Amino acid sequence: MSDKKIKIGITHGDINGISYEVIIKTFQDSRIYDFCTPVIYGSPKVAAYHKKALNVINFNFNTILTAGEAVQRKANIINVLDDNIRVELGKSTPMAGESALISLEQAVKDLQEGKIDVLVTAPLNRENTQNETLNFKGHTKFLMEKFNTNETLILMTSELMKVGVVSGHVPLSEVSEHITEENILKKLRILNKTLIEDFAIRKPKIAVLGLNPHAGDSGKIGKEEVETIIPTVDKANAEGILALGPFSADGFFGSDSFRKFDAILAMYHDQGIAPFKALNFDNGVTYTAGLPIVRTTPDQGMEYEIAGLDKASPNSFREAIFMACSIYKNRKDHSRLTANPLLSYDVSDK
């Protein structure tokens, strides 16, 4: 049996935030190398700057030229930037935005070419990655274009719960326009599939939340539940998807009802993400379901206000590493178990 570890490509995100701090803290614990071989797409110069700011003396990166040179049980780093790079802790700068995208581009290129197995993205800033020359639309859209995928589902995950959202990043005033049978059914199909293949849940049980207060109260507080959500849940059930609801969000999260389901499909962003973050503190992970590759990211931002102060928690980033490894293995196992091991023979009389 091969002892080859999963090769994890890691983008360094915004160099002026906490990314390098959580990367260093994660890989200071040598036990994580039992699961993976990390390859950071970044800058040894930037890494050294952060090490000095954090007064880290018992940890070193292993500089390599290509992912193929990655050494097991070391934190490997590929230099993707030139020496003119400048770190300004706690500040959003054009240089930080550009360097974040260079890191992402190179990591995804290697992922496409099979040089790394999975991708973990550190936080970047949407503001400094959009200017006259940069037009970054977010990790999800970027990966969808690179891997020719039409539909994905952002899934917030932890040991406590998994939460997906139908309408995503749209203004609240436009949410109801996105609550259609087609959209809900698409998200339920992706969610059900990812729970089976990526999280190894044989028969997932999915809770569907209502859009309106008290899930519409039988049509008295909005018609979306009666006219759209309930019929769509019925259609999903007819396809073999075990979905229940719609549930009133306040009662659902306010009680222990969420513990009885493998995943939750919320109708809009804050309905699902706000309670997730309130209940999961600093160990949540965002997973992009529906892609042909595995990509996770910690449930953290740049956290400029504490950059370089040795206050950032590595918990979420560490969980993103573990989850990427777990999903990669689960996909391999599912593919192996569902493959037809028997050859087909023609037994008809001739």
N, C-alpha and C positions, 0 to 999 in steps of 0.2 A: 504493500500500500504506500502510495506517495505521501511524503510529509510536506508537500508544497502548500504554503499558506495562501489564502485569498489576498490578492494584490489590490490594495485600496488606493485609488487616486484621490488626492485631497487638494482642493483649491484653497488658496490662502486668503481669499476674500479681501476685505478692506484692510490695508496694511496699517492704518492709523487707529484701528479698533482693537478688539480683544482676541482676534483670531489666533495670532501666534501664541498668545498666553494660554488659551485653552488647548491648542495643539501641543505645546510643550508640557503642560501639566498632565495631559492624557498619556503621552508617551514616556513620561518619567517613570510610570508604573510598568515595569517590564513584563508583567503578566499579560498585557494586551497583545504582546507579540506571539502568544500561543494561538491567537485567532487569525492574525493577519500580518501582512508585510506592507507598511505604509509607504506611499510615494507622494511627497508634497510638491506641488507645482508652485514654486515661489522664488525666494531669493535668500541665499546664505547671508548676504549683507543685512537684509531686513531682519532675518532671524537672529543674527548676532546683536542687532540693536535692541530687540525685545528681550533677549537673554540678559543683556546688561541692565536694562531698565528694571527687570524683575530680580536682578541679582542672582541669577541661576548659574551655579558653577558645577553641578553634578550631572549635566546633560549636554549631549552634543548631537548635531545632525550629521548624517553621512552624505556628503555631496556626491552626486552621480550625474552623468551626462544624459542617460536615457533610462526609461523604466525597466528595460531589460537588464540593467546593471544593478537593480535593487538587491540589497543584501537582507536576508532574513534576520530578525531580532534587532534591527536598527531602524531609526527614523530617517528614511532616505529623503533627500531634497534635490530637485532638479532646478537649476537656475534658469528662469524664463525671462528675467529682466536684465537690463543693462546696469552698469555701476553708477549711473546718474540718478538712480532712484533715491527719493528722499522721504524719510518718515517724519510725520508731524503728528505726534500722538494727540488723539482727541479731536482732530480736525477733519472736516470733509474737504478733500482737495481733488482737483482734476487728475493729478498724477496717481492718486490712490484708486480712482475709478478706472483709469486706463490699465493699471497693473492688475486689478481684479479681473478684468475681462481677458487680458493676455493669459493669465493663469487658467481661466475657465476654458478658453479656446484650445490651449495645448492639452489640457487634461481630457477634454472631450475628443480631440483628435486621437489621442492614444487609446481612449475607450473604444472608439469606432474601429481602430485597427487591432483590437484585442490585446494590447500591451498591458492594460490593467483590467481588472475584473468588475469593479464597481466604482461608483463615484460618491464622494462625500463633499458637499460644498459648504465652505465657511461663509458667514454673512457678508454681504456687500451692500453698498448704498445705492439705491435706485436713482438718487439725485445726481451723484457725481459720475454715474455711468450713462447719463443722457445729456448731451450737449451738441455743439455744431458738428462734431465728428463721430460721436458715439450715439448709438440709438438702441440701447439695450432695453428689451421689453420684459425682462424678468427671466429667471432660471427656467421656469416651466415652458414658456413659449420658445425660448432658445433651444431647449432640448427637444421639444416637439418638432421643430423645423429640422434639427440635425438628424433626428431619427425617424422622420417622415410619419409622425403620429398625429391623428386628427382629434383624438379625445383623450383627456387624462382626468385624474381626480386627485386633488391635494388632500392627503390624509394625515391628520394630526394623530400621532400614536404615542402610547405609553403602556405600562403594565396595567393601568387602571381602565383605559378606554381608547377607542379609535373613533375619530370624528371626521367625516367628509362633508362637503358643502356643495349644494347644487349651483348656486348663483355666483359664488366666488367674489372677486374684487370688482363689484359694481356698486354704484351709488344706491343708497337705500330706496330712493324714489323710483328706481328702475327694477327693483328686485322682482316685483310681481310679474313683470314681462317675461322673466326667465323661468318662472314656475310653470312649466308646460309638461305635458305627458312625455314628450320626446326627451326633454332634458333630464327629468327625474329618472326615467327608465334607463337612459344612457349611464347615468351615475350609479344606479343600482347594479347594473350589469358589471361595470368595472369594479365596484366595491365587492360584489359577490365573488368575482373571479380572483381578485387579489387576495381576499381572505382565504380562499381555497389553495391557490398556487403559491402565494408569497408568505402566508402566515400559517399554512398547514392546518387550517380548520376545516374539517370534513364537511359539515353541514352548517354554514354560518347562519346566525340569527341576527337580523338587521332591524333596528328601530328607525322609523321614519318620523321626523317631527313635522308638526303643522306649521303653517306660515303665520296665522293670526293668533292673537291671544286666546288661550283656552282651546286651541286647535279649531277656531271658528265657531265653537259652541253650536254645532249642528246647523251652521249657515246663518246664525244670528249676528256673528261678528266676521263677516267676509265669506265669500263663496268658494275660495280656492280649494279648501279641503274637500268639500262635497263634490264640486264639479271636476277637479283635476287630481288631487293627491290620492283620494280613496280609490277611484277607478284605476289609477296607475299602480298602486300597491296590489290591487287585484290582478292586474295584467302581469306584474312581476311574479306573483304567486303562481300564476298559470304557466310561467316559464320555468318553474322550479326554484325560484328565488324565495327564500323564507324571510319575507319582509312583513313587519307589523306596524300599525299606526293608522293615522297620524296621532302622535302624542303631543300634549301641551308641553312646551319646553320648560316652563317654570316648575311644574310639578315633576317632570321627568328628571331634571337635574337636581331639584330640591330634595327628592327622596333618593332611595338607593336603586331606582328602576334601571339606571344606566348600567349597573353591574350585571344585569340579567341578559345583556346582549353582547354579541361579539363586536358590533360596530353600530355607529349612529350616522344617519344621513340628515343633516340640518338643511334648511331651505336657504339661509343666507349666512354671511360671514360671521358676524358677531353673535348670532344665535347659537352657533356651535363652538366657535373659537374662544369666545370670552369665558364660558364655563370651563372649557378644557384647560386654558391657561391658569384659571383660578384654582383648579383642583390638582394640577400637576406641577406647579411651581417651576423648578429648573431642570426637570428630567424629560421633557417632551421632545419628540422628534417629528419632523415633517418628512413624509414619504410621498414621492410622486408616483401614484399608481397609474397603470395603463401604458407605461413606456416599455419597450423591449429590453431596456437596461435597468439596473438598480441604481437609484439616486436617493440619498437621504441628506438631510441638513438639520443641524441643531435648531431648537426653538429659541433662538437668541438673535439679537440684533448686534449692531456694531458696538453698542455700549461705550460710546466715546467718553462719557463722563468718568469711567473708571479705567480707561486704557492705560496700561503701564503701572497700575497701582497695586497689582497682585491681589485684586479683589474678585476677579471673574471666576465663576464656577465652571469646571470642565464637565460637569455631570451630563448635560444635554449633548455635548459634542461626543463624549464617550459612548453614550447610548446610541448616537447616530452611527458610530463605528460598529458597535455590536449588532445593531439592527440590519445594517447593510450586509454584514457577514451572514446573519441568520437568513435573510431573504434570499441571498445568493444560494445558500445550501438548500433551502426549501424548494427553490425553483429546480435545482438539479435533481432533487429527490422526486419531485412531482413528475418531471419529465421522464425519469427512469421508470417510475412505477406505473405511469399511464402509457408507456410505449408498448406496442404489441410485440411480445416476445416470440410469437409463433409465425413461421413462414406460411404463406398461402400456396396451396398446391391444387392443381386441376385434377380432380378425381373422377371426372365424367368418363363414360365409356367412349372409346374411339372406334 
